[in-house]
Amino acid sequence: MTEIQMPRLSDTMEEGVISTWRKKVGDQVSRGEVIAEIETDKALMELEAYDDGVLEKILVEEGATVPIGTPIGVLGDGSGAAAEAASTPAPAAPAAESAPAAEAPAPAAAPAPAAAPAAAPAEQGAKPKASPLAKAVAKEKGVDLATVQGTGPGGRIIRADIEAAAAAAPSAPAAPAAAPAAPVVAASEDVEEVPLNKIQKVSAKRLTESKQQAPHFYLTSAIDVTELMAFRGTLNERLAAAGGPKVSVNDLVVKAVATALRANPSVNVSFAGDKLLKHKRINLGVAVAIEGGLVVPVVKDADRKSVSEIATESRELAGRAREGKLKLDEMSGGTFSISNLGMFGIEQFSAVINPPEAAILAVGAARDEVQVRDGEFVARKILRVTLSADHRAVDGAVGAAFLQQFTALLEDPIRIIA
């Protein structure tokens, strides 16, 4: 028998939600076949079987959140499926409605309930044993696990225990609720509560940590992209004639960033406590807005790819991001990120660094502005970009040198593809 564990499906993932089980107990499973859908901090992803076999147990119900490495199912040769089907219902009956099947795999413990109550008081100083779902519900309802008597196998606290404890303690919410209750009730008719999805929760947590822990500093450049716009038009005409993809301004920006990072490797780093990690590869994360959040697919080895290759790959990644079909390796391994809001008419903004990276470039919209050239007023296309950098890893002069190199590339665009 082989345990199916909650996998790490992204480099920032700490826990996952079982969105859907594609297989049920007793179903034959082939290696590489999708057995479940898991909602991670970045997207809804498919979990594939690593071996052939029969799904003999489902240990975590749909909708439950568990940490990575937690067993969520059991794959076997099928010989144990019938035995499990016969033995599981008996011990699971008291908690089947509210606890995930993870509490059921110890039927032998059911005939010895006396041992469970004895264990709880004996471990006054230790953390009570509780299922991941029970812990989540306890946090939501404000129930102290140390005050709850577990009724699961071996005295384990399950969701039913938490809900019973919450229902039995009406006085707990009464005290704090007295003052704030009035405005909440008064505003309830005009306010719709929208729970955060997994991506939004993790983004909120990680970006808050980024602003709190990484000392951001910002460098802004106003870049004359008049020649870049003309160059893009000519390039697209030639690519169209050859059956190639259409290149966007963002594709040229991505290539220019990759080229500038190659010349300034001290920006392509990560802060790691008492050391810096200098990345040998240039993997650029390109932020994509999707319904319900923001994801950052990664263009790997961008410095080694042509602008047309970047254009094709960027469109494919953005399309899969919006469909929630990005794979693990397409969202991990980024060393530097780009966020472009120019298509929304935003002229200038500052982005929050995406840890563990040390910098992110915010790109605005190109605008017509009047410039003085050779004593005359002329209209030029000006693009403003802002580099947000982690001062623990990148010095101001280092960031300025990178931005200077990047500016020079955009103002002399033939160098981008040279």
TORKOL-4160 file (C-alpha; in steps of 0.2 Angstrom, whole numbers, padded with zeros to 4 digits, m for minus):
418
<pt num="1" X="0000" Y="0000" Z="0000"/>
<pt num="2" X="0006" Y="0018" Z="m0004"/>
<pt num="3" X="0001" Y="0034" Z="0005"/>
<pt num="4" X="m0005" Y="0048" Z="m0006"/>
<pt num="5" X="0001" Y="0064" Z="0002"/>
<pt num="6" X="m0003" Y="0082" Z="0000"/>
<pt num="7" X="0011" Y="0087" Z="m0012"/>
<pt num="8" X="0020" Y="0104" Z="m0013"/>
<pt num="9" X="0013" Y="0110" Z="m0030"/>
<pt num="10" X="0021" Y="0127" Z="m0029"/>
<pt num="11" X="0037" Y="0134" Z="m0021"/>
<pt num="12" X="0026" Y="0145" Z="m0009"/>
<pt num="13" X="0013" Y="0132" Z="m0005"/>
<pt num="14" X="0011" Y="0127" Z="0014"/>
<pt num="15" X="m0006" Y="0119" Z="0013"/>
<pt num="16" X="m0019" Y="0114" Z="0000"/>
<pt num="17" X="m0038" Y="0112" Z="m0001"/>
<pt num="18" X="m0045" Y="0096" Z="m0008"/>
<pt num="19" X="m0056" Y="0103" Z="m0021"/>
<pt num="20" X="m0063" Y="0088" Z="m0030"/>
<pt num="21" X="m0059" Y="0069" Z="m0029"/>
<pt num="22" X="m0059" Y="0063" Z="m0047"/>
<pt num="23" X="m0059" Y="0045" Z="m0041"/>
<pt num="24" X="m0069" Y="0036" Z="m0028"/>
<pt num="25" X="m0064" Y="0022" Z="m0016"/>
<pt num="26" X="m0062" Y="0005" Z="m0026"/>
<pt num="27" X="m0058" Y="0014" Z="m0043"/>
<pt num="28" X="m0043" Y="0008" Z="m0053"/>
<pt num="29" X="m0030" Y="0021" Z="m0055"/>
<pt num="30" X="m0016" Y="0022" Z="m0068"/>
<pt num="31" X="0001" Y="0031" Z="m0066"/>
<pt num="32" X="m0001" Y="0049" Z="m0073"/>
<pt num="33" X="m0020" Y="0048" Z="m0071"/>
<pt num="34" X="m0028" Y="0063" Z="m0062"/>
<pt num="35" X="m0035" Y="0057" Z="m0046"/>
<pt num="36" X="m0040" Y="0074" Z="m0037"/>
<pt num="37" X="m0040" Y="0093" Z="m0040"/>
<pt num="38" X="m0031" Y="0103" Z="m0027"/>
<pt num="39" X="m0033" Y="0122" Z="m0024"/>
<pt num="40" X="m0016" Y="0129" Z="m0020"/>
<pt num="41" X="m0010" Y="0147" Z="m0016"/>
<pt num="42" X="m0008" Y="0150" Z="m0034"/>
<pt num="43" X="m0021" Y="0140" Z="m0044"/>
<pt num="44" X="m0032" Y="0125" Z="m0045"/>
<pt num="45" X="m0021" Y="0111" Z="m0050"/>
<pt num="46" X="m0022" Y="0092" Z="m0054"/>
<pt num="47" X="m0015" Y="0079" Z="m0044"/>
<pt num="48" X="m0008" Y="0064" Z="m0054"/>
<pt num="49" X="m0005" Y="0046" Z="m0048"/>
<pt num="50" X="0013" Y="0041" Z="m0046"/>
<pt num="51" X="0009" Y="0023" Z="m0047"/>
<pt num="52" X="m0004" Y="0010" Z="m0054"/>
<pt num="53" X="m0016" Y="0003" Z="m0041"/>
<pt num="54" X="m0033" Y="0004" Z="m0033"/>
<pt num="55" X="m0039" Y="0019" Z="m0023"/>
<pt num="56" X="m0042" Y="0010" Z="m0006"/>
<pt num="57" X="m0045" Y="0025" Z="0005"/>
<pt num="58" X="m0049" Y="0043" Z="0005"/>
<pt num="59" X="m0042" Y="0051" Z="0021"/>
<pt num="60" X="m0047" Y="0069" Z="0018"/>
<pt num="61" X="m0064" Y="0075" Z="0012"/>
<pt num="62" X="m0067" Y="0088" Z="m0002"/>
<pt num="63" X="m0066" Y="0105" Z="0005"/>
<pt num="64" X="m0054" Y="0101" Z="0019"/>
<pt num="65" X="m0037" Y="0110" Z="0020"/>
<pt num="66" X="m0022" Y="0101" Z="0025"/>
<pt num="67" X="m0003" Y="0104" Z="0026"/>
<pt num="68" X="0009" Y="0098" Z="0013"/>
<pt num="69" X="0015" Y="0080" Z="0017"/>
<pt num="70" X="m0002" Y="0075" Z="0025"/>
<pt num="71" X="m0009" Y="0058" Z="0019"/>
<pt num="72" X="m0025" Y="0061" Z="0010"/>
<pt num="73" X="m0028" Y="0044" Z="0002"/>
<pt num="74" X="m0021" Y="0026" Z="0001"/>
<pt num="75" X="m0017" Y="0017" Z="m0015"/>
<pt num="76" X="m0015" Y="m0002" Z="m0015"/>
<pt num="77" X="m0018" Y="m0017" Z="m0025"/>
<pt num="78" X="m0036" Y="m0018" Z="m0022"/>
<pt num="79" X="m0036" Y="m0032" Z="m0009"/>
<pt num="80" X="m0039" Y="m0020" Z="0005"/>
<pt num="81" X="m0053" Y="m0010" Z="m0002"/>
<pt num="82" X="m0067" Y="m0022" Z="0003"/>
<pt num="83" X="m0060" Y="m0024" Z="0020"/>
<pt num="84" X="m0059" Y="m0005" Z="0022"/>
<pt num="85" X="m0076" Y="m0003" Z="0016"/>
<pt num="86" X="m0082" Y="m0015" Z="0029"/>
<pt num="87" X="m0072" Y="m0009" Z="0044"/>
<pt num="88" X="m0072" Y="0010" Z="0041"/>
<pt num="89" X="m0090" Y="0014" Z="0043"/>
<pt num="90" X="m0091" Y="0008" Z="0061"/>
<pt num="91" X="m0078" Y="0019" Z="0070"/>
<pt num="92" X="m0082" Y="0033" Z="0058"/>
<pt num="93" X="m0100" Y="0034" Z="0062"/>
<pt num="94" X="m0099" Y="0046" Z="0077"/>
<pt num="95" X="m0089" Y="0059" Z="0067"/>
<pt num="96" X="m0092" Y="0055" Z="0049"/>
<pt num="97" X="m0103" Y="0070" Z="0046"/>
<pt num="98" X="m0091" Y="0083" Z="0052"/>
<pt num="99" X="m0073" Y="0075" Z="0051"/>
<pt num="100" X="m0063" Y="0070" Z="0036"/>
<pt num="101" X="m0059" Y="0052" Z="0034"/>
<pt num="102" X="m0042" Y="0055" Z="0041"/>
<pt num="103" X="m0049" Y="0052" Z="0058"/>
<pt num="104" X="m0055" Y="0034" Z="0052"/>
<pt num="105" X="m0040" Y="0024" Z="0049"/>
<pt num="106" X="m0038" Y="0017" Z="0067"/>
<pt num="107" X="m0053" Y="0006" Z="0070"/>
<pt num="108" X="m0043" Y="m0004" Z="0083"/>
<pt num="109" X="m0043" Y="0011" Z="0094"/>
<pt num="110" X="m0062" Y="0012" Z="0095"/>
<pt num="111" X="m0065" Y="m0002" Z="0108"/>
<pt num="112" X="m0054" Y="0007" Z="0120"/>
<pt num="113" X="m0062" Y="0024" Z="0123"/>
<pt num="114" X="m0055" Y="0024" Z="0141"/>
<pt num="115" X="m0038" Y="0027" Z="0135"/>
<pt num="116" X="m0042" Y="0043" Z="0126"/>
<pt num="117" X="m0049" Y="0053" Z="0141"/>
<pt num="118" X="m0035" Y="0047" Z="0151"/>
<pt num="119" X="m0022" Y="0054" Z="0138"/>
<pt num="120" X="m0030" Y="0071" Z="0137"/>
<pt num="121" X="m0028" Y="0077" Z="0155"/>
<pt num="122" X="m0011" Y="0068" Z="0156"/>
<pt num="123" X="m0004" Y="0080" Z="0143"/>
<pt num="124" X="m0008" Y="0096" Z="0151"/>
<pt num="125" X="0007" Y="0105" Z="0144"/>
<pt num="126" X="0007" Y="0097" Z="0127"/>
<pt num="127" X="m0002" Y="0102" Z="0112"/>
<pt num="128" X="m0019" Y="0093" Z="0110"/>
<pt num="129" X="m0020" Y="0080" Z="0096"/>
<pt num="130" X="m0032" Y="0087" Z="0083"/>
<pt num="131" X="m0036" Y="0085" Z="0064"/>
<pt num="132" X="m0031" Y="0099" Z="0052"/>
<pt num="133" X="m0049" Y="0102" Z="0049"/>
<pt num="134" X="m0053" Y="0103" Z="0068"/>
<pt num="135" X="m0039" Y="0116" Z="0070"/>
<pt num="136" X="m0045" Y="0127" Z="0056"/>
<pt num="137" X="m0063" Y="0126" Z="0063"/>
<pt num="138" X="m0057" Y="0130" Z="0081"/>
<pt num="139" X="m0047" Y="0145" Z="0074"/>
<pt num="140" X="m0063" Y="0151" Z="0065"/>
<pt num="141" X="m0074" Y="0149" Z="0080"/>
<pt num="142" X="m0062" Y="0155" Z="0093"/>
<pt num="143" X="m0061" Y="0139" Z="0102"/>
<pt num="144" X="m0046" Y="0134" Z="0113"/>
<pt num="145" X="m0041" Y="0117" Z="0109"/>
<pt num="146" X="m0034" Y="0114" Z="0126"/>
<pt num="147" X="m0052" Y="0115" Z="0133"/>
<pt num="148" X="m0059" Y="0102" Z="0121"/>
<pt num="149" X="m0061" Y="0083" Z="0125"/>
<pt num="150" X="m0057" Y="0073" Z="0109"/>
<pt num="151" X="m0069" Y="0059" Z="0104"/>
<pt num="152" X="m0059" Y="0053" Z="0089"/>
<pt num="153" X="m0048" Y="0038" Z="0089"/>
<pt num="154" X="m0035" Y="0039" Z="0103"/>
<pt num="155" X="m0043" Y="0055" Z="0110"/>
<pt num="156" X="m0040" Y="0065" Z="0094"/>
<pt num="157" X="m0050" Y="0081" Z="0093"/>
<pt num="158" X="m0061" Y="0081" Z="0077"/>
<pt num="159" X="m0073" Y="0094" Z="0070"/>
<pt num="160" X="m0088" Y="0088" Z="0079"/>
<pt num="161" X="m0079" Y="0091" Z="0096"/>
<pt num="162" X="m0075" Y="0109" Z="0091"/>
<pt num="163" X="m0093" Y="0113" Z="0085"/>
<pt num="164" X="m0100" Y="0105" Z="0101"/>
<pt num="165" X="m0088" Y="0116" Z="0112"/>
<pt num="166" X="m0093" Y="0131" Z="0102"/>
<pt num="167" X="m0111" Y="0128" Z="0105"/>
<pt num="168" X="m0109" Y="0124" Z="0123"/>
<pt num="169" X="m0101" Y="0141" Z="0127"/>
<pt num="170" X="m0113" Y="0155" Z="0122"/>
<pt num="171" X="m0105" Y="0166" Z="0135"/>
<pt num="172" X="m0089" Y="0167" Z="0126"/>
<pt num="173" X="m0094" Y="0178" Z="0111"/>
<pt num="174" X="m0107" Y="0187" Z="0121"/>
<pt num="175" X="m0094" Y="0199" Z="0130"/>
<pt num="176" X="m0084" Y="0205" Z="0115"/>
<pt num="177" X="m0099" Y="0205" Z="0104"/>
<pt num="178" X="m0109" Y="0218" Z="0114"/>
<pt num="179" X="m0101" Y="0233" Z="0107"/>
<pt num="180" X="m0096" Y="0229" Z="0089"/>
<pt num="181" X="m0112" Y="0219" Z="0086"/>
<pt num="182" X="m0123" Y="0235" Z="0082"/>
<pt num="183" X="m0113" Y="0242" Z="0068"/>
<pt num="184" X="m0110" Y="0225" Z="0060"/>
<pt num="185" X="m0129" Y="0221" Z="0060"/>
<pt num="186" X="m0133" Y="0239" Z="0054"/>
<pt num="187" X="m0122" Y="0238" Z="0039"/>
<pt num="188" X="m0126" Y="0220" Z="0035"/>
<pt num="189" X="m0140" Y="0225" Z="0023"/>
<pt num="190" X="m0128" Y="0235" Z="0013"/>
<pt num="191" X="m0112" Y="0224" Z="0014"/>
<pt num="192" X="m0109" Y="0208" Z="0005"/>
<pt num="193" X="m0096" Y="0196" Z="0013"/>
<pt num="194" X="m0085" Y="0188" Z="0000"/>
<pt num="195" X="m0073" Y="0175" Z="0007"/>
<pt num="196" X="m0056" Y="0175" Z="0001"/>
<pt num="197" X="m0050" Y="0161" Z="m0010"/>
<pt num="198" X="m0034" Y="0151" Z="m0007"/>
<pt num="199" X="m0024" Y="0162" Z="m0019"/>
<pt num="200" X="m0030" Y="0178" Z="m0011"/>
<pt num="201" X="m0027" Y="0172" Z="0007"/>
<pt num="202" X="m0009" Y="0167" Z="0003"/>
<pt num="203" X="m0006" Y="0182" Z="m0008"/>
<pt num="204" X="m0011" Y="0193" Z="0007"/>
<pt num="205" X="0000" Y="0184" Z="0019"/>
<pt num="206" X="0015" Y="0184" Z="0008"/>
<pt num="207" X="0014" Y="0202" Z="0002"/>
<pt num="208" X="0011" Y="0208" Z="0020"/>
<pt num="209" X="0027" Y="0198" Z="0025"/>
<pt num="210" X="0036" Y="0206" Z="0011"/>
<pt num="211" X="0032" Y="0224" Z="0015"/>
<pt num="212" X="0035" Y="0220" Z="0034"/>
<pt num="213" X="0052" Y="0211" Z="0032"/>
<pt num="214" X="0060" Y="0217" Z="0016"/>
<pt num="215" X="0065" Y="0235" Z="0017"/>
<pt num="216" X="0059" Y="0241" Z="0000"/>
<pt num="217" X="0067" Y="0256" Z="m0010"/>
<pt num="218" X="0061" Y="0263" Z="m0026"/>
<pt num="219" X="0070" Y="0269" Z="m0042"/>
<pt num="220" X="0060" Y="0277" Z="m0056"/>
<pt num="221" X="0065" Y="0281" Z="m0074"/>
<pt num="222" X="0056" Y="0290" Z="m0087"/>
<pt num="223" X="0061" Y="0282" Z="m0104"/>
<pt num="224" X="0059" Y="0288" Z="m0121"/>
<pt num="225" X="0051" Y="0274" Z="m0131"/>
<pt num="226" X="0047" Y="0283" Z="m0147"/>
<pt num="227" X="0060" Y="0273" Z="m0156"/>
<pt num="228" X="0054" Y="0257" Z="m0147"/>
<pt num="229" X="0036" Y="0259" Z="m0154"/>
<pt num="230" X="0042" Y="0262" Z="m0172"/>
<pt num="231" X="0054" Y="0247" Z="m0170"/>
<pt num="232" X="0040" Y="0236" Z="m0163"/>
<pt num="233" X="0029" Y="0240" Z="m0179"/>
<pt num="234" X="0043" Y="0236" Z="m0191"/>
<pt num="235" X="0047" Y="0220" Z="m0181"/>
<pt num="236" X="0029" Y="0214" Z="m0181"/>
<pt num="237" X="0027" Y="0217" Z="m0200"/>
<pt num="238" X="0042" Y="0206" Z="m0203"/>
<pt num="239" X="0036" Y="0193" Z="m0191"/>
<pt num="240" X="0019" Y="0193" Z="m0199"/>
<pt num="241" X="0026" Y="0190" Z="m0216"/>
<pt num="242" X="0036" Y="0175" Z="m0209"/>
<pt num="243" X="0021" Y="0168" Z="m0200"/>
<pt num="244" X="0028" Y="0173" Z="m0183"/>
<pt num="245" X="0019" Y="0179" Z="m0168"/>
<pt num="246" X="0014" Y="0197" Z="m0164"/>
<pt num="247" X="0026" Y="0205" Z="m0152"/>
<pt num="248" X="0019" Y="0217" Z="m0138"/>
<pt num="249" X="0028" Y="0231" Z="m0129"/>
<pt num="250" X="0028" Y="0219" Z="m0114"/>
<pt num="251" X="0038" Y="0206" Z="m0124"/>
<pt num="252" X="0051" Y="0218" Z="m0128"/>
<pt num="253" X="0052" Y="0224" Z="m0110"/>
<pt num="254" X="0054" Y="0206" Z="m0104"/>
<pt num="255" X="0068" Y="0203" Z="m0116"/>
<pt num="256" X="0076" Y="0220" Z="m0111"/>
<pt num="257" X="0075" Y="0215" Z="m0092"/>
<pt num="258" X="0083" Y="0198" Z="m0096"/>
<pt num="259" X="0097" Y="0207" Z="m0105"/>
<pt num="260" X="0100" Y="0220" Z="m0092"/>
<pt num="261" X="0100" Y="0206" Z="m0078"/>
<pt num="262" X="0113" Y="0197" Z="m0088"/>
<pt num="263" X="0124" Y="0212" Z="m0087"/>
<pt num="264" X="0120" Y="0216" Z="m0069"/>
<pt num="265" X="0119" Y="0199" Z="m0060"/>
<pt num="266" X="0119" Y="0207" Z="m0043"/>
<pt num="267" X="0101" Y="0211" Z="m0045"/>
<pt num="268" X="0096" Y="0193" Z="m0050"/>
<pt num="269" X="0098" Y="0188" Z="m0031"/>
<pt num="270" X="0088" Y="0182" Z="m0016"/>
<pt num="271" X="0091" Y="0187" Z="0002"/>
<pt num="272" X="0094" Y="0171" Z="0013"/>
<pt num="273" X="0097" Y="0177" Z="0031"/>
<pt num="274" X="0116" Y="0178" Z="0033"/>
<pt num="275" X="0120" Y="0175" Z="0014"/>
<pt num="276" X="0114" Y="0180" Z="m0003"/>
<pt num="277" X="0109" Y="0168" Z="m0017"/>
<pt num="278" X="0115" Y="0173" Z="m0034"/>
<pt num="279" X="0104" Y="0165" Z="m0047"/>
<pt num="280" X="0114" Y="0158" Z="m0062"/>
<pt num="281" X="0098" Y="0157" Z="m0073"/>
<pt num="282" X="0087" Y="0172" Z="m0077"/>
<pt num="283" X="0069" Y="0166" Z="m0074"/>
<pt num="284" X="0056" Y="0181" Z="m0076"/>
<pt num="285" X="0039" Y="0180" Z="m0068"/>
<pt num="286" X="0026" Y="0190" Z="m0077"/>
<pt num="287" X="0011" Y="0195" Z="m0067"/>
<pt num="288" X="m0006" Y="0190" Z="m0074"/>
<pt num="289" X="m0022" Y="0196" Z="m0067"/>
<pt num="290" X="m0035" Y="0182" Z="m0066"/>
<pt num="291" X="m0053" Y="0181" Z="m0059"/>
<pt num="292" X="m0051" Y="0180" Z="m0040"/>
<pt num="293" X="m0032" Y="0184" Z="m0039"/>
<pt num="294" X="m0015" Y="0187" Z="m0047"/>
<pt num="295" X="m0003" Y="0173" Z="m0053"/>
<pt num="296" X="0015" Y="0175" Z="m0059"/>
<pt num="297" X="0019" Y="0162" Z="m0072"/>
<pt num="298" X="0038" Y="0161" Z="m0076"/>
<pt num="299" X="0047" Y="0163" Z="m0092"/>
<pt num="300" X="0063" Y="0152" Z="m0089"/>
<pt num="301" X="0080" Y="0157" Z="m0096"/>
<pt num="302" X="0072" Y="0173" Z="m0104"/>
<pt num="303" X="0090" Y="0179" Z="m0108"/>
<pt num="304" X="0092" Y="0164" Z="m0120"/>
<pt num="305" X="0076" Y="0166" Z="m0129"/>
<pt num="306" X="0072" Y="0177" Z="m0144"/>
<pt num="307" X="0058" Y="0191" Z="m0143"/>
<pt num="308" X="0047" Y="0180" Z="m0153"/>
<pt num="309" X="0049" Y="0165" Z="m0142"/>
<pt num="310" X="0045" Y="0175" Z="m0127"/>
<pt num="311" X="0030" Y="0182" Z="m0135"/>
<pt num="312" X="0023" Y="0164" Z="m0139"/>
<pt num="313" X="0027" Y="0157" Z="m0122"/>
<pt num="314" X="0020" Y="0172" Z="m0113"/>
<pt num="315" X="0003" Y="0171" Z="m0122"/>
<pt num="316" X="0003" Y="0152" Z="m0119"/>
<pt num="317" X="0007" Y="0154" Z="m0100"/>
<pt num="318" X="m0006" Y="0169" Z="m0098"/>
<pt num="319" X="m0019" Y="0158" Z="m0106"/>
<pt num="320" X="m0016" Y="0143" Z="m0095"/>
<pt num="321" X="m0016" Y="0155" Z="m0080"/>
<pt num="322" X="m0033" Y="0162" Z="m0084"/>
<pt num="323" X="m0039" Y="0144" Z="m0086"/>
<pt num="324" X="m0031" Y="0138" Z="m0070"/>
<pt num="325" X="m0021" Y="0125" Z="m0079"/>
<pt num="326" X="m0003" Y="0131" Z="m0075"/>
<pt num="327" X="0009" Y="0117" Z="m0070"/>
<pt num="328" X="0020" Y="0118" Z="m0055"/>
<pt num="329" X="0036" Y="0121" Z="m0065"/>
<pt num="330" X="0027" Y="0135" Z="m0074"/>
<pt num="331" X="0024" Y="0145" Z="m0058"/>
<pt num="332" X="0040" Y="0141" Z="m0048"/>
<pt num="333" X="0059" Y="0146" Z="m0049"/>
<pt num="334" X="0057" Y="0165" Z="m0053"/>
<pt num="335" X="0072" Y="0176" Z="m0050"/>
<pt num="336" X="0064" Y="0193" Z="m0054"/>
<pt num="337" X="0046" Y="0199" Z="m0058"/>
<pt num="338" X="0038" Y="0211" Z="m0070"/>
<pt num="339" X="0021" Y="0219" Z="m0067"/>
<pt num="340" X="0014" Y="0229" Z="m0081"/>
<pt num="341" X="m0002" Y="0240" Z="m0079"/>
<pt num="342" X="0001" Y="0250" Z="m0094"/>
<pt num="343" X="m0014" Y="0242" Z="m0103"/>
<pt num="344" X="m0025" Y="0250" Z="m0090"/>
<pt num="345" X="m0019" Y="0267" Z="m0093"/>
<pt num="346" X="m0008" Y="0268" Z="m0077"/>
<pt num="347" X="0006" Y="0279" Z="m0079"/>
<pt num="348" X="0017" Y="0275" Z="m0064"/>
<pt num="349" X="0016" Y="0264" Z="m0049"/>
<pt num="350" X="0026" Y="0254" Z="m0036"/>
<pt num="351" X="0025" Y="0235" Z="m0035"/>
<pt num="352" X="0027" Y="0224" Z="m0020"/>
<pt num="353" X="0042" Y="0212" Z="m0021"/>
<pt num="354" X="0037" Y="0194" Z="m0024"/>
<pt num="355" X="0048" Y="0184" Z="m0011"/>
<pt num="356" X="0060" Y="0176" Z="m0011"/>
<pt num="357" X="0065" Y="0187" Z="m0026"/>
<pt num="358" X="0074" Y="0204" Z="m0022"/>
<pt num="359" X="0066" Y="0215" Z="m0035"/>
<pt num="360" X="0051" Y="0218" Z="m0046"/>
<pt num="361" X="0049" Y="0231" Z="m0060"/>
<pt num="362" X="0033" Y="0240" Z="m0062"/>
<pt num="363" X="0029" Y="0246" Z="m0080"/>
<pt num="364" X="0016" Y="0260" Z="m0084"/>
<pt num="365" X="0009" Y="0266" Z="m0100"/>
<pt num="366" X="0018" Y="0276" Z="m0113"/>
<pt num="367" X="0012" Y="0293" Z="m0115"/>
<pt num="368" X="0015" Y="0308" Z="m0127"/>
<pt num="369" X="0025" Y="0321" Z="m0118"/>
<pt num="370" X="0033" Y="0337" Z="m0124"/>
<pt num="371" X="0052" Y="0337" Z="m0123"/>
<pt num="372" X="0066" Y="0349" Z="m0127"/>
<pt num="373" X="0078" Y="0342" Z="m0140"/>
<pt num="374" X="0091" Y="0354" Z="m0148"/>
<pt num="375" X="0082" Y="0369" Z="m0142"/>
<pt num="376" X="0065" Y="0364" Z="m0149"/>
<pt num="377" X="0049" Y="0357" Z="m0142"/>
<pt num="378" X="0045" Y="0339" Z="m0149"/>
<pt num="379" X="0032" Y="0326" Z="m0144"/>
<pt num="380" X="0040" Y="0310" Z="m0138"/>
<pt num="381" X="0033" Y="0294" Z="m0131"/>
<pt num="382" X="0038" Y="0292" Z="m0113"/>
<pt num="383" X="0037" Y="0276" Z="m0102"/>
<pt num="384" X="0039" Y="0277" Z="m0083"/>
<pt num="385" X="0045" Y="0261" Z="m0074"/>
<pt num="386" X="0049" Y="0259" Z="m0056"/>
<pt num="387" X="0061" Y="0246" Z="m0048"/>
<pt num="388" X="0056" Y="0240" Z="m0031"/>
<pt num="389" X="0071" Y="0232" Z="m0023"/>
<pt num="390" X="0075" Y="0223" Z="m0006"/>
<pt num="391" X="0089" Y="0234" Z="0002"/>
<pt num="392" X="0095" Y="0219" Z="0011"/>
<pt num="393" X="0100" Y="0211" Z="m0005"/>
<pt num="394" X="0102" Y="0226" Z="m0018"/>
<pt num="395" X="0111" Y="0242" Z="m0015"/>
<pt num="396" X="0104" Y="0258" Z="m0022"/>
<pt num="397" X="0119" Y="0260" Z="m0034"/>
<pt num="398" X="0117" Y="0242" Z="m0040"/>
<pt num="399" X="0098" Y="0245" Z="m0043"/>
<pt num="400" X="0102" Y="0261" Z="m0052"/>
<pt num="401" X="0115" Y="0253" Z="m0064"/>
<pt num="402" X="0102" Y="0240" Z="m0069"/>
<pt num="403" X="0089" Y="0253" Z="m0072"/>
<pt num="404" X="0102" Y="0263" Z="m0082"/>
<pt num="405" X="0106" Y="0248" Z="m0093"/>
<pt num="406" X="0088" Y="0244" Z="m0095"/>
<pt num="407" X="0084" Y="0262" Z="m0100"/>
<pt num="408" X="0098" Y="0262" Z="m0113"/>
<pt num="409" X="0091" Y="0246" Z="m0121"/>
<pt num="410" X="0073" Y="0252" Z="m0123"/>
<pt num="411" X="0080" Y="0269" Z="m0130"/>
<pt num="412" X="0091" Y="0259" Z="m0143"/>
<pt num="413" X="0079" Y="0244" Z="m0146"/>
<pt num="414" X="0090" Y="0236" Z="m0159"/>
<pt num="415" X="0101" Y="0231" Z="m0145"/>
<pt num="416" X="0087" Y="0221" Z="m0137"/>
<pt num="417" X="0087" Y="0208" Z="m0151"/>
<pt num="418" X="0106" Y="0210" Z="m0155"/>
